[in-house]
């Protein structure tokens, strides 16, 4: 795809998510104040900069949009939640009696990572109990919300079971947790709309900023914690196993010039791949006169108030002839 077309699509996507970019910058400021400069730098660079990619086979280089892939990034977490919801939907299509199960626990006042581990352990005990013996398997997502006096940690699971009496689950869950008055919700997801709702709800992007100024605390609370897992029939299942038509993402995308797979790398990683001494010799061959990263001017200019959305993304041309003219002018 020509760079102008790629950039145009990027700008159109940005216009729809401008508010999320501002939230991302706000979070970066909060991480700066917490002296977590590395996290702040990754957030600021995410989708506001491009990094130089290279091919070790043909030696060509090109630019790719930088992504931080942090849980606290409003942009990356949203993309992750969409992919996870699609994966969950594939699992439900393989289920006979899909259901959405929500389990809660009392407000956790200790170390949040221990609270997450405790909830997973309790859910494991529930899965091994008699009330769960007809559950074939499924997947679950743990959600954590920061409250003034602790952490509200709960679990959403997509399960396959012909019949699951709520009262039996409620009684057993209260027994495992050791407290009464816990919230337990079970609802069917047999219809397509119900499946879509259940998967989107269970996989929704992290709700980490309901309370002002809690983003750093949420990041530390979930750092290194496993929040999503599959179990039973679908333990460690891959999407391409559930649907042969599913195209798994390449760990390393092929080179757009020569098509080589597994030969691409980011220029900034060159010293670690080749060693610092050898990279000094190879760097001009791979990079030419380019830097390792560059600013996405259009997007940054809008965020900085130097450019309007209308100037960044012009109105769509009225007909195809005008469209072709517009593309030609941009190129």
Secondary structure, 3 states (H helix, E strand, C coil): CCHHHHHHHHHHHHHHCHHHHHHHHHHHHHHHHCCCHHHHHHHHHCCCEEEEEEECCCCCEEEEECCCCCCCCHHHHHHHHHHHHHHHHHHHHCCCCEEEEEEECCCECCCHHHHHHHHHHHHHHHHCCHHHCCCCEEEEEEEEEEECCEEEEEEEEEEECCCCCHHHHHHHHHHHHCCCCCCEEEEECCCHHHHHHHHHHHCCCCCCCCCCCCHHHHHHHHCCCCCEEEEECCCCCCHHHHCCCCCCCCCCCCCCCCCCCCCEEEHHHHHHHHCHHHHHHHHHHHHCCCCCEEECHHHHHHHCCCCCHHHHCCCCCCCHHHHHHHHHHHC
